[in-house]
Amino acid sequence: MTALLPVAGAPRLTAAQCELLREITILDEYGERRSIHIPAERPLTVFIDKRELVTLMTLGACPELLVLGYLRNQRLIERVQEVESITVDWDVGAAAVRTHAGVSEIEAKTAQRVVTTGCGQGTVFGDAMTQLDTVRLPSAATARIRQSTLHRMLETMRQQDSIHRKAGSVHGCALFGLQPGGGCEKLYFVEDVGRHNAIDTIAGWMGLHGIGGADKAFYTTGRLTSEMVMKAAQMGVPIVVSRNGVTAMGHELATRLGMTLFGRAANRHFLCYSGFERFDSEPEPQRAPVRVVAQSD
């Protein structure tokens, strides 16, 4: 895809770099010592207008986008233009956010903190259920996905070069554009130690470039819990695909929002948990039953 420019009035962002992998020596079951790579998890403490907000445990691949998406998904900001700048300094492990006019009612917005099931200490400020009325997703008539398109998405992710292949222990998330005629295009991919960090980074990328979610599908290697479903809905994405499973609360939330959830999705296999009306099924041929022939003595 062509390079995208930030939206007018977008915040100034640093481009902080850090090592994503660390080499260590291990002892295996054969008594042999060898070198392997592991993800370089590190803390990033976020300050907003000099007020300490939260410490995120992250791989650090795109820390500025992670912070921007975190602020959006926590509803601390509504538009990225509210932020003047985000400065990340790995020497001190901090991200300094400067806003133009401060965060309105920040005390109230951060008073109710729920520790979620997320890897890397996922947190949700406030009650996600109270935000349902503010979510607007496109109708099933305009936002759909074919089974063949889903297969193409899964094949794209199967071929994706990733840190997980080298070192494991990370989650990956991707945003796909759904095209007329059943095509799809991978728009952005990111990995982090927690699935919440990965989806927040994608939310930050979308906000920075003014990209809407109505004609998009979101892919994650992590399980679809209520907070992951809510974050996808806040991004305006009606179709979510996971290599993992779906929790009961995630399913309930998606059903109420009219979202289509796919889980256990890998290769040509998947389960559609909700939102059947958005899915154009193209069923695979049924496998012939395996006959067991009894052998005589």
ABEGO torsion letter per residue (X at the ends): XBBBBBBBGBBBBBBBBBBABBBBBBBBAAGBBBBBBBBBBBBBBBBBGGBBABBBBBAGABAAAAAAAAAAAAGABABAAABABBBBBAAAGBBBBBBAAEBBGAAAAAABBBBBABBGGBBBBEBAAAAAAABBBBBAAABBBBAAAAAAAAAAAAABBBAAAAAEGBBBBBBBBBBBGGBBBBABBBBBABAAAAAAAAAAAAAAAGBBAAABBBBBABBBBAAAAAAAAAAGBABBBBABBBBAAAAAAAAAAGBBBBBGBBEABBBBABGAAABBBBBBBBBBBBBBBBBBX
